[in-house]
Amino acid sequence: MTTASRMVHSAAIAAALEKEIVTGRLNAGARLDEASLTRRFGVSRTPVREALHILVSRSLAERIPFRGVIVVDITPERVEQMFEAMGEIEALCGRLASERMKISERALLEEHHTRLGTIAAKKDPEGYEVANAEFHQLIYDGAHNADLSEVSNSLRLKLAPFRKSQLQSIERMHRSNEEHSAIVAAILDRDPEGTARALRRHLLSAAREVLRELNDATETADPGQGTYG
């Protein structure tokens, strides 16, 4: 297996396990056993190890001595804290971007927002998810601060499974695009405080949807789903 194909396998495995953790199919404390996962996905241990590394890096699992990789307890409070941090970081990036973006960068952001609208109209959650990440990246880059961009991307990766789950809703996807309109308008108007407010509201809206789904998953979770080992 080539390095590229192995990475594809590991990303797919990580995505499948992320979904099961976020939706509550895999409960807190479940052990993610390499041997069981290699049999389940029909791959060697290397891509499974890489997938588990991804889960640990995104704080969805942790390595415990003598127990292996264990699914963490993702409480609503923890998710709320991550969204709160992301909201403040994105608000800061947006404030700076509204002041520092070049004309070409503002034009690109506006064009990208138009493309997001087209994707939303087609009811394409997967395409919207990718384009949505690119939209936010344009704002991080527009702040012209490498350290802020690094912190933003680190938090974005941790929240990625949750943001992905809430964008599966067509209604939420359209609402997200409407919230982007307010963000873009404030940036084009060179309005730092308006941009910060719009981004905080955007993250609050996303957090509200994720917390609702998380509470629903907790109520319907199968108590017997405890391990892959």
C-alpha positions in Angstrom: 0.0 0.0 0.0 1.4 3.4 -1.0 1.6 6.3 1.5 -1.1 8.2 -0.3 -3.6 5.3 -0.3 -2.8 4.5 3.4 -3.6 8.1 4.3 -6.9 7.8 2.5 -7.7 4.7 4.4 -6.7 6.2 7.8 -8.8 9.4 7.1 -11.8 7.3 6.1 -11.5 5.1 9.3 -11.1 8.2 11.4 -14.2 9.8 9.8 -16.3 6.7 10.5 -15.2 6.5 14.1 -15.7 10.2 14.6 -19.3 9.9 13.4 -19.9 7.1 15.8 -18.4 9.0 18.7 -20.3 12.2 18.0 -23.6 10.5 17.5 -23.3 8.5 20.6 -23.0 5.0 19.0 -19.6 4.7 20.7 -19.9 5.6 24.3 -17.4 7.2 26.6 -15.0 4.6 27.9 -15.2 2.4 24.8 -11.9 0.8 23.9 -10.7 1.2 20.3 -8.8 -2.0 19.8 -6.4 -2.1 16.8 -6.9 -5.8 16.1 -10.7 -5.5 16.1 -10.6 -2.4 13.9 -8.3 -4.0 11.3 -10.8 -6.8 10.9 -13.7 -4.5 10.7 -12.2 -2.2 8.1 -10.2 -4.9 6.3 -6.9 -3.0 6.5 -3.5 -3.4 8.1 -2.7 -2.0 11.5 -0.8 1.0 10.1 -3.8 3.0 8.8 -5.8 2.0 12.0 -3.0 3.4 14.1 -3.0 6.6 12.1 -6.7 6.9 12.4 -6.5 6.5 16.2 -3.8 9.2 16.2 -6.2 11.5 14.4 -9.0 10.8 17.0 -6.6 11.5 19.9 -5.3 14.7 18.3 -8.9 15.9 18.0 -9.6 15.1 21.7 -12.2 12.5 20.8 -10.1 9.7 22.4 -7.1 9.4 24.7 -4.3 6.9 25.2 -4.4 5.3 28.6 -1.4 3.2 29.8 -2.3 -0.6 29.9 -5.8 0.1 28.4 -5.0 1.5 25.0 -7.1 4.1 23.1 -10.3 5.0 24.9 -13.2 7.2 23.8 -13.4 10.3 25.9 -16.5 11.6 27.7 -17.7 14.4 25.4 -20.0 16.3 27.7 -22.2 19.2 26.5 -20.1 21.5 28.7 -16.9 20.5 27.0 -18.4 21.1 23.5 -19.7 24.4 24.7 -16.3 25.4 25.9 -14.7 24.5 22.6 -17.3 26.5 20.6 -16.9 29.4 23.0 -13.1 29.4 22.4 -13.6 29.1 18.6 -16.1 32.0 18.7 -13.7 34.3 20.4 -10.7 33.3 18.2 -12.8 33.6 15.0 -14.1 37.0 16.2 -10.6 38.2 16.6 -9.5 36.9 13.2 -12.5 38.5 11.7 -11.9 41.9 13.4 -8.3 41.9 12.0 -9.4 40.6 8.6 -11.9 43.4 8.2 -9.1 45.9 8.6 -6.2 44.1 6.9 -7.7 42.2 3.9 -6.5 43.4 0.6 -9.1 44.3 -2.1 -8.3 41.1 -3.9 -8.9 39.0 -0.7 -12.2 40.8 -0.1 -13.3 40.0 -3.6 -12.3 36.4 -3.2 -14.3 36.1 0.0 -17.3 37.5 -1.7 -17.0 35.2 -4.6 -16.5 32.2 -2.3 -19.7 33.2 -0.4 -21.6 33.2 -3.7 -20.3 29.7 -4.5 -21.4 28.6 -1.0 -24.9 29.9 -1.8 -24.9 27.8 -5.0 -23.9 24.7 -3.2 -26.5 25.3 -0.5 -29.2 25.7 -3.2 -28.1 22.3 -4.6 -28.6 20.8 -1.1 -25.1 19.3 -1.1 -24.0 19.0 2.6 -20.7 17.3 1.7 -19.7 20.0 -0.8 -20.9 22.7 1.6 -18.8 21.3 4.4 -15.6 21.6 2.3 -16.5 25.0 1.0 -17.4 26.2 4.5 -14.0 25.2 5.8 -12.4 27.2 2.9 -14.6 30.2 3.7 -13.4 30.3 7.3 -9.8 29.8 6.2 -10.0 32.9 4.0 -10.9 34.8 7.1 -8.0 33.3 9.1 -5.6 34.1 6.3 -7.1 37.6 6.0 -6.1 38.4 9.5 -2.5 38.2 8.4 -1.3 36.7 11.7 0.3 33.3 11.4 0.0 32.5 15.1 -3.8 33.2 15.1 -4.2 31.2 12.0 -2.4 28.2 13.6 -4.6 28.4 16.8 -7.7 28.8 14.7 -6.9 25.7 12.6 -6.1 23.6 15.7 -9.5 24.4 17.2 -11.3 24.0 13.9 -9.9 20.4 13.6 -11.1 19.6 17.1 -14.6 20.9 16.3 -14.6 19.5 12.7 -16.6 16.3 13.5 -19.3 18.4 15.4 -19.5 21.1 12.8 -19.8 18.4 10.1 -22.7 16.7 11.8 -24.7 19.9 12.2 -24.2 20.8 8.5 -25.9 17.5 7.4 -29.2 19.4 8.1 -30.4 21.2 5.0 -32.1 23.8 7.1 -28.9 24.4 9.1 -26.9 24.6 5.9 -29.1 27.4 4.6 -29.1 29.2 7.9 -25.3 29.0 8.0 -25.1 30.6 4.6 -27.4 33.4 5.7 -25.1 34.0 8.7 -22.1 34.1 6.3 -23.9 37.0 4.5 -23.7 39.1 7.6 -20.0 38.2 8.1 -19.1 39.1 4.5 -21.1 42.4 4.6 -19.3 43.5 7.7 -15.9 42.6 6.3 -16.6 44.4 3.0 -17.7 47.5 5.1 -14.5 47.3 7.0 -16.5 47.0 10.2 -14.3 45.3 12.8 -16.9 45.1 15.6 -19.7 44.1 13.3 -17.5 41.3 11.9 -16.7 40.1 15.4 -20.4 40.1 16.4 -21.4 38.3 13.2 -18.8 35.6 13.8 -19.7 35.1 17.4 -23.4 34.7 16.5 -22.5 32.3 13.7 -20.5 30.0 16.1 -23.3 30.3 18.8 -25.8 29.2 16.2 -23.6 26.2 15.2 -23.0 25.3 18.9 -26.8 25.4 19.6 -27.4 22.9 16.9 -24.6 20.6 17.9 -25.6 20.6 21.6 -29.2 19.8 20.6 -27.9 16.8 18.6 -25.5 15.7 21.3 -28.3 15.8 23.9 -30.6 13.7 21.6 -27.7 11.2 21.0 -27.2 10.9 24.7 -30.8 10.1 25.3 -31.0 7.5 22.6 -27.5 5.9 23.0 -27.3 2.1 23.2 -25.8 1.3 26.6 -24.5 -1.9 25.2 -22.2 -0.3 22.7 -19.0 -0.3 24.8 -16.0 -1.4 22.9 -14.2 -2.4 19.7 -12.0 -4.8 21.5 
